[in-house]
Amino acid sequence: MNKARPLGWLLDHATARQMREEVLHAPLESILHPSQMRLKMLGAFTLIGHPLFYWIWHVWLPQPYENPWVRGGIALLGALLMLDSIAGKPSSARTQHLFNAVCFIQLPLFFSWMYMMNDRNAVWLASLVSGTVIYYHLTDWRIAAAGSLAGFVLGTALAGGPAGPATFAAQPTTHMVALAFAWISGLMLGLSGANLRRERLSHSLVTIGIMAHELRTPLSTAALIADAVLSEARRQPNGPRASQLEKLGQRLLALTRTMNHHIDMQISNARLLQLPRYSDRVSARELVTEVVGAFPYRSTRERDCIEVVIHDDFHFRGSRTQFARVLDNLIKNALRSLQAASSILHPGDLRIEVGSRGSEGRIAVADRGTGIEPAMAQRIFEPFFSTDLGTGHGLGLAFCKQVVLAAKGSIRVKSEPPAGAVFTITLPVDETGLMSS
């Protein structure tokens, strides 16, 4: 019974569950605190630092070994990070791959190689320890942990030393203690930093959800006023202002319904990092039909501009409620884009298509609005990034992405301003019902 306790703790304890979530399921942050300025500064430090330290270790304070060609090559890698096409798109896959390569080459790999080439002296032991800690402050702790070990083994092998486990056994014990201390310290700092960033984001999202919820109090008052106005109009239907009061009351009720609907969406969006997992069997056709019919349009023109095309229905596994919010978000954004493009709406300006091909189902939401600039399209699924500067909260599309990913699907956008945008949700088709029938 006592032997089962450690296993039970690992499976059931809250801290252990949080650790498993952090290690296995938390998204990789290839670039910590990504920004254009941060990437350019790191690139400049690499470009200037390697020639400078070559001079220090070769001329001013000579060390046993230096290599200007290797230094120059790594410096040029840093120059790539300063390019606008790279630094200006920190969330793009190309930038992240390049950043990972530059960090790995110049920190664990280069520093380990130079440590060996300089006969493991005190200068390069200190440099390698510093480089290990720096590595954890630049990238995800899981990348840094694996990269530090791989770089040390590979750097030792390139210097002509033993490979594999023998790499560590061949080092002086005092050096290994110092390196292990740096590696473990960086690991703990990286892990706690990642947890802190996620906790802060979670608290911010919860606060936004609470604020949205608190807006219901004045809206309830507005709804009561609307009911009073309508009652007065219906109590004296032949009065001189009865028709005006009826229109005013109806508009006020429509406004409160719309605001409550959007508050529901924001509360759902605020649970971005706390989405429960569901496995409902959802019909794409029924979902789209229900959401389009229930959406709180501000006018009949908005309702009439939507065209729904069902090529063929498909079923998928996920949360029906969450996917309804996803479509709500996409429709709301499309209508806002159409309004920005023109005050006149035409049928088909917003088109929703449902179809499938083999084991893959698709829901596409296309609009003829203003479109999305390519630089922004790279980041629109990030939390707190909004193309609607000044008014957008940047949670809607991040929420959409999390819901779709939870259903093992994907969401992408294609846009060519000012020709509009197309958001395509791709989901695995659930064939359970077909097999049973």
KETIMI-474169 format. One record per residue (C-alpha): z, x, y; residue in three letters; residue number from 1. Coordinates in nm, 3 decimals, padded with zeros to 5 digits. Layout:
<rs>
zz | xx | yy | res | n
Z | X | Y | ALA | NUM
...
</rs>
This chain:
<rs>
zz | xx | yy | res | n
00.000 | 00.000 | 00.000 | MET | 1
00.082 | 00.287 | 00.235 | ASN | 2
-00.249 | 00.453 | 00.150 | LYS | 3
-00.434 | 00.146 | 00.273 | ALA | 4
-00.268 | 00.155 | 00.614 | ARG | 5
-00.492 | 00.425 | 00.772 | PRO | 6
-00.803 | 00.242 | 00.654 | LEU | 7
-00.663 | -00.090 | 00.774 | GLY | 8
-00.584 | 00.063 | 01.113 | TRP | 9
-00.938 | 00.197 | 01.144 | LEU | 10
-01.082 | -00.143 | 01.063 | LEU | 11
-00.848 | -00.375 | 01.252 | ASP | 12
-00.660 | -00.194 | 01.528 | HIS | 13
-00.784 | -00.280 | 01.879 | ALA | 14
-00.801 | 00.085 | 01.988 | THR | 15
-00.994 | 00.178 | 01.674 | ALA | 16
-01.238 | -00.109 | 01.729 | ARG | 17
-01.291 | 00.008 | 02.087 | GLN | 18
-01.357 | 00.362 | 01.965 | MET | 19
-01.611 | 00.240 | 01.709 | ARG | 20
-01.782 | 00.036 | 01.980 | GLU | 21
-01.791 | 00.339 | 02.211 | GLU | 22
-01.928 | 00.575 | 01.946 | VAL | 23
-02.174 | 00.349 | 01.765 | LEU | 24
-02.283 | 00.070 | 01.998 | HIS | 25
-02.238 | 00.178 | 02.362 | ALA | 26
-02.577 | 00.265 | 02.519 | PRO | 27
-02.651 | 00.634 | 02.571 | LEU | 28
-02.628 | 00.752 | 02.932 | GLU | 29
-02.870 | 01.042 | 02.931 | SER | 30
-02.808 | 01.105 | 03.302 | ILE | 31
-02.459 | 01.040 | 03.431 | LEU | 32
-02.456 | 00.879 | 03.779 | HIS | 33
-02.837 | 00.890 | 03.810 | PRO | 34
-02.987 | 00.910 | 04.157 | SER | 35
-03.279 | 01.081 | 04.322 | GLN | 36
-03.053 | 01.308 | 04.530 | MET | 37
-02.843 | 01.409 | 04.228 | ARG | 38
-03.149 | 01.508 | 04.024 | LEU | 39
-03.299 | 01.705 | 04.312 | LYS | 40
-02.972 | 01.890 | 04.375 | MET | 41
-02.941 | 01.980 | 04.006 | LEU | 42
-03.302 | 02.097 | 04.008 | GLY | 43
-03.243 | 02.308 | 04.320 | ALA | 44
-02.928 | 02.461 | 04.171 | PHE | 45
-03.124 | 02.558 | 03.858 | THR | 46
-03.421 | 02.690 | 04.056 | LEU | 47
-03.206 | 02.904 | 04.287 | ILE | 48
-02.917 | 02.982 | 04.051 | GLY | 49
-03.104 | 03.166 | 03.776 | HIS | 50
-03.275 | 03.424 | 04.004 | PRO | 51
-02.946 | 03.467 | 04.191 | LEU | 52
-02.742 | 03.529 | 03.876 | PHE | 53
-03.011 | 03.761 | 03.743 | TYR | 54
-02.955 | 03.974 | 04.053 | TRP | 55
-02.574 | 03.953 | 04.017 | ILE | 56
-02.566 | 04.051 | 03.647 | TRP | 57
-02.853 | 04.301 | 03.665 | HIS | 58
-02.801 | 04.474 | 04.003 | VAL | 59
-02.461 | 04.402 | 04.155 | TRP | 60
-02.240 | 04.371 | 03.846 | LEU | 61
-02.463 | 04.500 | 03.563 | PRO | 62
-02.422 | 04.351 | 03.218 | GLN | 63
-02.560 | 04.493 | 02.892 | PRO | 64
-02.854 | 04.252 | 02.877 | TYR | 65
-03.061 | 04.040 | 03.118 | GLU | 66
-03.410 | 03.888 | 03.089 | ASN | 67
-03.603 | 03.798 | 03.407 | PRO | 68
-03.876 | 03.611 | 03.218 | TRP | 69
-03.637 | 03.373 | 03.047 | VAL | 70
-03.449 | 03.325 | 03.375 | ARG | 71
-03.776 | 03.252 | 03.556 | GLY | 72
-03.890 | 03.001 | 03.293 | GLY | 73
-03.566 | 02.804 | 03.311 | ILE | 74
-03.578 | 02.812 | 03.692 | ALA | 75
-03.923 | 02.652 | 03.679 | LEU | 76
-03.784 | 02.378 | 03.455 | LEU | 77
-03.533 | 02.305 | 03.730 | GLY | 78
-03.818 | 02.282 | 03.981 | ALA | 79
-03.964 | 01.994 | 03.777 | LEU | 80
-03.648 | 01.790 | 03.842 | LEU | 81
-03.717 | 01.817 | 04.216 | MET | 82
-04.055 | 01.642 | 04.195 | LEU | 83
-04.061 | 01.293 | 04.347 | ASP | 84
-04.244 | 01.161 | 04.040 | SER | 85
-03.946 | 01.273 | 03.828 | ILE | 86
-03.640 | 01.247 | 04.054 | ALA | 87
-03.761 | 00.920 | 04.203 | GLY | 88
-03.748 | 00.748 | 03.863 | LYS | 89
-03.412 | 00.846 | 03.707 | PRO | 90
-03.418 | 00.551 | 03.467 | SER | 91
-03.764 | 00.627 | 03.323 | SER | 92
-03.787 | 00.763 | 02.969 | ALA | 93
-03.990 | 01.066 | 03.088 | ARG | 94
-03.724 | 01.168 | 03.341 | THR | 95
-03.442 | 01.126 | 03.091 | GLN | 96
-03.620 | 01.328 | 02.822 | HIS | 97
-03.694 | 01.608 | 03.071 | LEU | 98
-03.336 | 01.605 | 03.199 | PHE | 99
-03.199 | 01.629 | 02.844 | ASN | 100
-03.434 | 01.917 | 02.765 | ALA | 101
-03.346 | 02.112 | 03.082 | VAL | 102
-02.971 | 02.066 | 03.029 | CYS | 103
-02.987 | 02.165 | 02.662 | PHE | 104
-03.205 | 02.470 | 02.717 | ILE | 105
-03.011 | 02.621 | 03.005 | GLN | 106
-02.653 | 02.531 | 02.908 | LEU | 107
-02.567 | 02.548 | 02.536 | PRO | 108
-02.885 | 02.725 | 02.418 | LEU | 109
-02.935 | 02.987 | 02.692 | PHE | 110
-02.565 | 03.053 | 02.747 | PHE | 111
-02.501 | 03.095 | 02.370 | SER | 112
-02.800 | 03.329 | 02.338 | TRP | 113
-02.687 | 03.542 | 02.635 | MET | 114
-02.332 | 03.545 | 02.498 | TYR | 115
-02.464 | 03.703 | 02.178 | MET | 116
-02.712 | 03.936 | 02.350 | MET | 117
-02.430 | 04.072 | 02.568 | ASN | 118
-02.216 | 04.158 | 02.266 | ASP | 119
-01.989 | 03.856 | 02.320 | ARG | 120
-01.824 | 04.015 | 02.625 | ASN | 121
-01.569 | 03.845 | 02.851 | ALA | 122
-01.823 | 03.758 | 03.123 | VAL | 123
-02.044 | 03.558 | 02.892 | TRP | 124
-01.752 | 03.406 | 02.702 | LEU | 125
-01.633 | 03.262 | 03.035 | ALA | 126
-01.989 | 03.156 | 03.121 | SER | 127
-02.031 | 02.980 | 02.786 | LEU | 128
-01.697 | 02.800 | 02.824 | VAL | 129
-01.791 | 02.687 | 03.176 | SER | 130
-02.138 | 02.579 | 03.062 | GLY | 131
-01.987 | 02.368 | 02.783 | THR | 132
-01.762 | 02.177 | 03.024 | VAL | 133
-02.046 | 02.134 | 03.276 | ILE | 134
-02.269 | 01.992 | 03.001 | TYR | 135
-02.022 | 01.709 | 02.940 | TYR | 136
-02.027 | 01.620 | 03.310 | HIS | 137
-02.405 | 01.587 | 03.322 | LEU | 138
-02.490 | 01.376 | 03.020 | THR | 139
-02.346 | 01.133 | 02.765 | ASP | 140
-02.052 | 01.282 | 02.575 | TRP | 141
-02.224 | 01.218 | 02.241 | ARG | 142
-02.534 | 01.410 | 02.352 | ILE | 143
-02.316 | 01.691 | 02.490 | ALA | 144
-02.104 | 01.714 | 02.175 | ALA | 145
-02.404 | 01.742 | 01.943 | ALA | 146
-02.603 | 01.958 | 02.186 | GLY | 147
-02.320 | 02.208 | 02.235 | SER | 148
-02.288 | 02.273 | 01.863 | LEU | 149
-02.664 | 02.280 | 01.801 | ALA | 150
-02.721 | 02.511 | 02.099 | GLY | 151
-02.455 | 02.755 | 01.981 | PHE | 152
-02.604 | 02.776 | 01.631 | VAL | 153
-02.963 | 02.803 | 01.755 | LEU | 154
-02.874 | 03.053 | 02.030 | GLY | 155
-02.695 | 03.272 | 01.777 | THR | 156
-02.992 | 03.258 | 01.540 | ALA | 157
-03.237 | 03.352 | 01.818 | LEU | 158
-03.018 | 03.651 | 01.901 | ALA | 159
-03.045 | 03.769 | 01.542 | GLY | 160
-02.702 | 03.649 | 01.429 | GLY | 161
-02.609 | 03.437 | 01.125 | PRO | 162
-02.716 | 03.073 | 01.110 | ALA | 163
-02.531 | 02.766 | 00.990 | GLY | 164
-02.154 | 02.768 | 00.920 | PRO | 165
-02.160 | 03.148 | 00.911 | ALA | 166
-02.231 | 03.140 | 01.286 | THR | 167
-01.877 | 03.024 | 01.358 | PHE | 168
-01.711 | 03.237 | 01.091 | ALA | 169
-01.864 | 03.554 | 01.239 | ALA | 170
-01.708 | 03.506 | 01.585 | GLN | 171
-01.380 | 03.661 | 01.700 | PRO | 172
-01.093 | 03.419 | 01.643 | THR | 173
-00.977 | 03.438 | 02.004 | THR | 174
-01.328 | 03.350 | 02.123 | HIS | 175
-01.352 | 03.055 | 01.887 | MET | 176
-01.018 | 02.922 | 02.015 | VAL | 177
-01.145 | 02.939 | 02.374 | ALA | 178
-01.477 | 02.776 | 02.284 | LEU | 179
-01.307 | 02.506 | 02.076 | ALA | 180
-01.071 | 02.431 | 02.363 | PHE | 181
-01.367 | 02.393 | 02.602 | ALA | 182
-01.558 | 02.172 | 02.356 | TRP | 183
-01.260 | 01.944 | 02.282 | ILE | 184
-01.161 | 01.924 | 02.650 | SER | 185
-01.516 | 01.828 | 02.746 | GLY | 186
-01.522 | 01.573 | 02.463 | LEU | 187
-01.201 | 01.407 | 02.579 | MET | 188
-01.307 | 01.408 | 02.945 | LEU | 189
-01.650 | 01.269 | 02.858 | GLY | 190
-01.510 | 00.996 | 02.635 | LEU | 191
-01.248 | 00.887 | 02.887 | SER | 192
-01.505 | 00.898 | 03.170 | GLY | 193
-01.745 | 00.675 | 02.977 | ALA | 194
-01.466 | 00.429 | 02.903 | ASN | 195
-01.357 | 00.429 | 03.269 | LEU | 196
-01.712 | 00.360 | 03.392 | ARG | 197
-01.749 | 00.067 | 03.154 | ARG | 198
-01.407 | -00.073 | 03.244 | GLU | 199
-01.488 | -00.060 | 03.615 | ARG | 200
-01.819 | -00.233 | 03.558 | LEU | 201
-01.651 | -00.496 | 03.343 | SER | 202
-01.384 | -00.560 | 03.609 | HIS | 203
-01.651 | -00.588 | 03.880 | SER | 204
-01.845 | -00.840 | 03.675 | LEU | 205
-01.534 | -01.045 | 03.603 | VAL | 206
-01.449 | -01.046 | 03.974 | THR | 207
-01.797 | -01.173 | 04.056 | ILE | 208
-01.756 | -01.445 | 03.794 | GLY | 209
-01.420 | -01.549 | 03.945 | ILE | 210
-01.570 | -01.562 | 04.295 | MET | 211
-01.855 | -01.777 | 04.169 | ALA | 212
-01.609 | -02.007 | 03.997 | HIS | 213
-01.401 | -02.043 | 04.315 | GLU | 214
-01.706 | -02.176 | 04.499 | LEU | 215
-01.673 | -02.494 | 04.295 | ARG | 216
-01.386 | -02.617 | 04.515 | THR | 217
-01.588 | -02.659 | 04.838 | PRO | 218
-01.880 | -02.789 | 04.630 | LEU | 219
-01.655 | -03.058 | 04.483 | SER | 220
-01.563 | -03.162 | 04.837 | THR | 221
-01.932 | -03.174 | 04.929 | ALA | 222
-02.001 | -03.391 | 04.623 | ALA | 223
-01.724 | -03.634 | 04.727 | LEU | 224
-01.872 | -03.655 | 05.076 | ILE | 225
-02.213 | -03.727 | 04.924 | ALA | 226
-02.066 | -04.006 | 04.711 | ASP | 227
-01.898 | -04.154 | 05.021 | ALA | 228
-02.225 | -04.144 | 05.216 | VAL | 229
-02.413 | -04.312 | 04.931 | LEU | 230
-02.142 | -04.579 | 04.895 | SER | 231
-02.165 | -04.655 | 05.266 | GLU | 232
-02.543 | -04.682 | 05.248 | ALA | 233
-02.530 | -04.915 | 04.947 | ARG | 234
-02.249 | -05.124 | 05.100 | ARG | 235
-02.476 | -05.212 | 05.392 | GLN | 236
-02.829 | -05.188 | 05.245 | PRO | 237
-02.984 | -05.369 | 05.542 | ASN | 238
-02.813 | -05.153 | 05.803 | GLY | 239
-03.026 | -04.962 | 06.056 | PRO | 240
-02.936 | -04.621 | 05.907 | ARG | 241
-02.899 | -04.717 | 05.541 | ALA | 242
-03.219 | -04.543 | 05.429 | SER | 243
-03.129 | -04.226 | 05.617 | GLN | 244
-02.781 | -04.220 | 05.471 | LEU | 245
-02.927 | -04.274 | 05.121 | GLU | 246
-03.162 | -03.975 | 05.163 | LYS | 247
-02.883 | -03.760 | 05.307 | LEU | 248
-02.647 | -03.844 | 05.023 | GLY | 249
-02.911 | -03.778 | 04.757 | GLN | 250
-03.004 | -03.443 | 04.913 | ARG | 251
-02.638 | -03.342 | 04.930 | LEU | 252
-02.585 | -03.434 | 04.564 | LEU | 253
-02.898 | -03.242 | 04.464 | ALA | 254
-02.771 | -02.940 | 04.657 | LEU | 255
-02.431 | -02.947 | 04.485 | THR | 256
-02.598 | -02.986 | 04.143 | ARG | 257
-02.823 | -02.687 | 04.214 | THR | 258
-02.534 | -02.472 | 04.336 | MET | 259
-02.319 | -02.561 | 04.036 | ASN | 260
-02.611 | -02.476 | 03.808 | HIS | 261
-02.648 | -02.132 | 03.970 | HIS | 262
-02.273 | -02.074 | 03.954 | ILE | 263
-02.287 | -02.141 | 03.579 | ASP | 264
-02.558 | -01.876 | 03.555 | MET | 265
-02.356 | -01.622 | 03.756 | GLN | 266
-02.047 | -01.678 | 03.542 | ILE | 267
-02.263 | -01.617 | 03.234 | SER | 268
-02.416 | -01.310 | 03.399 | ASN | 269
-02.068 | -01.179 | 03.481 | ALA | 270
-01.994 | -01.169 | 03.108 | ARG | 271
-02.275 | -00.919 | 03.071 | LEU | 272
-02.070 | -00.663 | 02.876 | LEU | 273
-01.863 | -00.918 | 02.686 | GLN | 274
-02.132 | -01.130 | 02.522 | LEU | 275
-02.021 | -01.274 | 02.189 | PRO | 276
-02.273 | -01.251 | 01.908 | ARG | 277
-02.424 | -01.574 | 01.777 | TYR | 278
-02.673 | -01.647 | 01.501 | SER | 279
-02.792 | -02.000 | 01.577 | ASP | 280
-03.138 | -02.085 | 01.448 | ARG | 281
-03.325 | -02.169 | 01.769 | VAL | 282
-03.665 | -02.336 | 01.809 | SER | 283
-03.856 | -02.165 | 02.090 | ALA | 284
-04.052 | -02.482 | 02.169 | ARG | 285
-03.740 | -02.698 | 02.191 | GLU | 286
-03.558 | -02.435 | 02.397 | LEU | 287
-03.836 | -02.402 | 02.655 | VAL | 288
-03.890 | -02.779 | 02.677 | THR | 289
-03.519 | -02.844 | 02.727 | GLU | 290
-03.471 | -02.574 | 02.993 | VAL | 291
-03.781 | -02.670 | 03.191 | VAL | 292
-03.679 | -03.036 | 03.186 | GLY | 293
-03.318 | -02.973 | 03.292 | ALA | 294
-03.383 | -02.709 | 03.560 | PHE | 295
-03.254 | -02.824 | 03.904 | PRO | 296
-03.577 | -02.805 | 04.103 | TYR | 297
-03.546 | -02.826 | 04.479 | ARG | 298
-03.859 | -03.039 | 04.510 | SER | 299
-04.120 | -03.221 | 04.305 | THR | 300
-04.367 | -02.948 | 04.402 | ARG | 301
-04.155 | -02.693 | 04.222 | GLU | 302
-04.138 | -02.913 | 03.913 | ARG | 303
-04.514 | -02.979 | 03.916 | ASP | 304
-04.611 | -02.611 | 03.952 | CYS | 305
-04.474 | -02.529 | 03.604 | ILE | 306
-04.715 | -02.541 | 03.314 | GLU | 307
-04.582 | -02.509 | 02.959 | VAL | 308
-04.824 | -02.402 | 02.685 | VAL | 309
-04.710 | -02.410 | 02.322 | ILE | 310
-04.960 | -02.222 | 02.108 | HIS | 311
-04.731 | -02.253 | 01.807 | ASP | 312
-04.357 | -02.286 | 01.762 | ASP | 313
-04.131 | -02.026 | 01.601 | PHE | 314
-03.759 | -01.997 | 01.524 | HIS | 315
-03.530 | -01.703 | 01.596 | PHE | 316
-03.163 | -01.616 | 01.556 | ARG | 317
-02.943 | -01.599 | 01.866 | GLY | 318
-02.734 | -01.804 | 02.106 | SER | 319
-02.911 | -02.118 | 02.224 | ARG | 320
-02.685 | -02.138 | 02.531 | THR | 321
-02.738 | -01.774 | 02.627 | GLN | 322
-03.116 | -01.797 | 02.585 | PHE | 323
-03.117 | -02.111 | 02.801 | ALA | 324
-02.954 | -01.898 | 03.073 | ARG | 325
-03.217 | -01.629 | 03.018 | VAL | 326
-03.499 | -01.877 | 03.082 | LEU | 327
-03.304 | -02.021 | 03.377 | ASP | 328
-03.291 | -01.674 | 03.532 | ASN | 329
-03.660 | -01.608 | 03.475 | LEU | 330
-03.766 | -01.948 | 03.616 | ILE | 331
-03.538 | -01.907 | 03.919 | LYS | 332
-03.681 | -01.559 | 03.993 | ASN | 333
-04.038 | -01.682 | 03.947 | ALA | 334
-03.988 | -01.975 | 04.186 | LEU | 335
-03.832 | -01.741 | 04.442 | ARG | 336
-04.131 | -01.507 | 04.413 | SER | 337
-04.373 | -01.799 | 04.453 | LEU | 338
-04.188 | -01.917 | 04.761 | GLN | 339
-04.213 | -01.568 | 04.913 | ALA | 340
-04.587 | -01.555 | 04.840 | ALA | 341
-04.681 | -01.899 | 04.976 | SER | 342
-04.524 | -02.224 | 05.093 | SER | 343
-04.786 | -02.422 | 04.899 | ILE | 344
-04.737 | -02.450 | 04.524 | LEU | 345
-05.013 | -02.543 | 04.280 | HIS | 346
-04.997 | -02.652 | 03.914 | PRO | 347
-05.000 | -02.346 | 03.690 | GLY | 348
-04.849 | -02.113 | 03.948 | ASP | 349
-04.564 | -02.072 | 03.699 | LEU | 350
-04.681 | -02.066 | 03.338 | ARG | 351
-04.458 | -02.047 | 03.030 | ILE | 352
-04.625 | -01.974 | 02.696 | GLU | 353
-04.477 | -01.984 | 02.347 | VAL | 354
-04.652 | -01.834 | 02.048 | GLY | 355
-04.616 | -01.610 | 01.746 | SER | 356
-04.810 | -01.359 | 01.544 | ARG | 357
-04.688 | -01.270 | 01.199 | GLY | 358
-04.319 | -01.183 | 01.209 | SER | 359
-04.309 | -01.162 | 01.588 | GLU | 360
-04.255 | -01.450 | 01.832 | GLY | 361
-04.314 | -01.439 | 02.205 | ARG | 362
-04.205 | -01.633 | 02.512 | ILE | 363
-04.393 | -01.532 | 02.827 | ALA | 364
-04.303 | -01.642 | 03.181 | VAL | 365
-04.585 | -01.569 | 03.426 | ALA | 366
-04.602 | -01.642 | 03.797 | ASP | 367
-04.855 | -01.593 | 04.079 | ARG | 368
-04.592 | -01.471 | 04.323 | GLY | 369
-04.552 | -01.147 | 04.514 | THR | 370
-04.514 | -00.930 | 04.207 | GLY | 371
-04.286 | -00.628 | 04.157 | ILE | 372
-04.356 | -00.278 | 04.285 | GLU | 373
-04.397 | -00.020 | 04.004 | PRO | 374
-04.101 | 00.187 | 04.126 | ALA | 375
-03.876 | -00.119 | 04.114 | MET | 376
-04.014 | -00.242 | 03.782 | ALA | 377
-03.861 | 00.067 | 03.618 | GLN | 378
-03.509 | -00.043 | 03.717 | ARG | 379
-03.499 | -00.423 | 03.738 | ILE | 380
-03.304 | -00.456 | 03.411 | PHE | 381
-03.022 | -00.231 | 03.537 | GLU | 382
-02.692 | -00.397 | 03.640 | PRO | 383
-02.656 | -00.437 | 04.018 | PHE | 384
-03.017 | -00.340 | 04.091 | PHE | 385
-03.205 | -00.615 | 04.273 | SER | 386
-03.553 | -00.643 | 04.422 | THR | 387
-03.420 | -00.916 | 04.651 | ASP | 388
-03.256 | -00.677 | 04.894 | LEU | 389
-02.962 | -00.819 | 05.083 | GLY | 390
-02.921 | -01.135 | 04.874 | THR | 391
-02.965 | -01.041 | 04.509 | GLY | 392
-02.668 | -00.939 | 04.296 | HIS | 393
-02.869 | -00.755 | 04.032 | GLY | 394
-02.705 | -00.918 | 03.730 | LEU | 395
-02.955 | -01.181 | 03.617 | GLY | 396
-03.215 | -00.960 | 03.449 | LEU | 397
-02.947 | -00.724 | 03.313 | ALA | 398
-02.790 | -01.029 | 03.149 | PHE | 399
-03.132 | -01.132 | 03.012 | CYS | 400
-03.186 | -00.790 | 02.857 | LYS | 401
-02.845 | -00.788 | 02.688 | GLN | 402
-02.898 | -01.135 | 02.539 | VAL | 403
-03.244 | -01.046 | 02.407 | VAL | 404
-03.125 | -00.712 | 02.263 | LEU | 405
-02.836 | -00.891 | 02.090 | ALA | 406
-03.099 | -01.103 | 01.912 | ALA | 407
-03.281 | -00.781 | 01.806 | LYS | 408
-03.566 | -00.855 | 02.045 | GLY | 409
-03.712 | -00.691 | 02.355 | SER | 410
-03.803 | -00.794 | 02.708 | ILE | 411
-04.058 | -00.625 | 02.932 | ARG | 412
-04.234 | -00.692 | 03.261 | VAL | 413
-04.593 | -00.639 | 03.367 | LYS | 414
-04.681 | -00.672 | 03.733 | SER | 415
-04.962 | -00.579 | 03.968 | GLU | 416
-04.857 | -00.671 | 04.324 | PRO | 417
-04.951 | -00.901 | 04.483 | PRO | 418
-05.092 | -01.073 | 04.173 | ALA | 419
-04.757 | -01.187 | 04.033 | GLY | 420
-04.555 | -01.082 | 03.730 | ALA | 421
-04.531 | -01.158 | 03.359 | VAL | 422
-04.200 | -01.132 | 03.172 | PHE | 423
-04.249 | -01.126 | 02.795 | THR | 424
-03.966 | -01.181 | 02.547 | ILE | 425
-04.044 | -01.064 | 02.195 | THR | 426
-03.821 | -01.182 | 01.909 | LEU | 427
-03.819 | -01.145 | 01.531 | PRO | 428
-03.923 | -01.473 | 01.369 | VAL | 429
-03.660 | -01.625 | 01.143 | ASP | 430
-03.835 | -01.754 | 00.831 | GLU | 431
-03.524 | -01.885 | 00.656 | THR | 432
-03.625 | -02.248 | 00.697 | GLY | 433
-03.980 | -02.179 | 00.579 | LEU | 434
-03.858 | -02.000 | 00.268 | MET | 435
-03.616 | -02.277 | 00.176 | SER | 436
-03.880 | -02.546 | 00.220 | SER | 437
</rs>
